[in-house]
Amino acid sequence: MELTGFVLEGLLSNSAIWGDYDNNGTLNLFIVGDNYSTNYSWLYNNNGNNTITKITNPILIMV
């Protein structure tokens, strides 16, 4: 999958990882970052058709 036009404006440091959080065989995107005053995290679901959708209320379980 190629992401074009994807900008992380306003972040001074960030990191991203691809993983299959929902176990459906497609890679999803998780991004974290900060601007020295606020921490941010975003989860994007891979729709399987070369598009992603931002998950607005993820339920994440720490293991």
N, C-alpha and C positions, 0 to 999 in steps of 0.2 A: 504494500500500500504506500502510496506517495501522498504526502500532505503538502499542498501548495497554498500560499497566502495565509499561513498559520503564524500569527505573531503573538509573542508574549510581551506586550508592552508594559513598561513600568516595573518589571522585575529586575532586581540587581543580581540575583543568583537564582538558578533554577536547575531542575533535573527532571528527566522523563524516563519512564520505563514502559516497555510493551509486555503484556502478559494476558493470559486468558482467565480473567477473574470469574467469568460466568460459566466456564467449562463447556463452551459450545464449539470449540475448535477454531475460533477466530481470535486474533490478537487485539486487545484493547489497550488504550493509552492512559497512563496515570502521570500527571505532571504536578510537581511541587515547586514552590518558589517563595521568595520573600523580597520585600523592599526595605529591609532593616527596621520596619516598624510593625509590619503585619505579615503573617505567614498565610500562604494560599495553597490550596490543592484542588485539582480538577480531575475528574474521571470521565473518559470518553468511551462509549461503547462502539465497537466495530459492527456496522450493520450488515456486513457480508457482501456489500455491493460497491466497495471502494468509497464509502462515506462513513463518517462517524457522527455520533450524537452525544452531546454533553449530558451526563447524568446529573440531574440537579439535586436529588436527595438520595445519595448512595447509602446503602447499609453495608458497612464494611466491618468484618469480624477479624479481630487480631488473633493470630495463632502463634 
